[in-house]
Amino acid sequence: MTTKTRFAPSPTGYLHVGGARTALFSWLYARKHGGKFILRIEDTDIERSTQESVDAIFDGMNWLGLTHDEGPFYQTQRFDRYKEIIQQLLDQGDAYYCTCSREQLDQLREQQKANKEKPRYNGKCRAAEHSSDVEAVIRFKNPVEGEVVINDLVKGDIVVANKELDDLIIARSDRTPTYNLTVIVDDMDMGITHVIRGDDHINNTPRQINILKALGAELPQYAHVPMILGSDGARLSKRHGAVSVMQYRDDGYLPDALLNYLVRLGWSHGDQEIFSIDEMVELFDLKDVNVSASTFNSEKLLWLNHQYIMNSTPEHVAKHLAWHMKEKGIDLANGPELVGIVKAQRERSKTLVEMANASDYFYQEFETYDEKAAKKNFKQDTDLVLQRLMDKFSQLDTWNGERLHQIVLDTAEIMGLKLGKVAQPLRVAVSGAGVSPAIDITLSLLGREKTLARMARAIEFIKEKNNS
Ligand code: GLU
């Protein structure tokens, strides 16, 4: 049988890292077994579902490269099918109309609480045989005897006695289906073999199994993945910082670094920290997923991102850097190939945002000099140093890093200055600030025209300062 997994988000917000990790585990499991990964949008909560969220989920999945093989399916387009199944359950005596009012149910709950019993529906309408034309919800007739066993691939066997479960509402009084019904119909129709999802759904699972059994459906295997906690031990949420996948893109993370971080969050393979996608697919197994919750560690994610920036091919990093440069409104046609920028900046950039911010002067004029750097490096006679460099640079027939470097060395020697007193003012002159890649690399990337123009600008600036 083909392995089929699914990711079934409710589109009520952005794709968050917890959802992305569930999606990743499902995706990896399908890929590992040569199976199929299905994307299903659980949009039956019309009030809270938005197209914006649907798009945000697609964007997140695309950016992470978690491609689906079937779908996206929308539950709102399958209402006829859910109706059909609800009718089938009614016809075969596994569901019934329930007319108990809210007040009656509240009263029942109060009573049960007072008796220190677990609040649950008492099955009052089970035998009433209400007809379809009354105002009623539809409940599933849960078995009263026996137990449900979930052979959970992460948590191990979980046994729940049927007497602990009550008769679940599968359709509201307007006859729209509820979550547990839609999920099982879809899992059944879509041939899902492995339901991998957050362990916040574990209480739903025995109920879902019972409905599937009533329909004579093949049961999928279940794997409930523990939740992700913030550094304070509370469930990961916005107040711990970024939780939206796309926020990580905006903050300068590479998708592969985030995937690598997410795969290690609750799963391990010995001491290995860095996994290519191919390695993840090869090594991932549900049996190695931790049983307990894991803690999100932003520092470690940042470290991983830097590793990926340094060790991925410069072409790959450049592709993602291009997005950030465009976001900043930079026209890449006005400067060097981005691959060169990546090679020059990757050691010093932990994120692509840092890299982009440290590289804009290669493409566009900076407005002003960094105040501190200018004060420290543009001294009274610095214009003379820059002028000599400029004269020599202008005479070069080829704009070559080695030759440029040699001119900087010679100038320092001839003028009796320490190297820093030559290279550093030059750096401020061409980049506007005191930090840049090695000066020969900076000048090579910048090119002859921009370098000379900026040197002329700096000389003017220093002269004006001297005169004021
Ligand atoms: N739509 C549910 C959610 O977003 C997931 C349902 C499932 O995976 O079974 O929490």
Residues whose N, C-alpha, C, O or C-beta is under 5 A from the ligand:
A	BS01	LIG	A8 P9 S10 E42 V183 R197
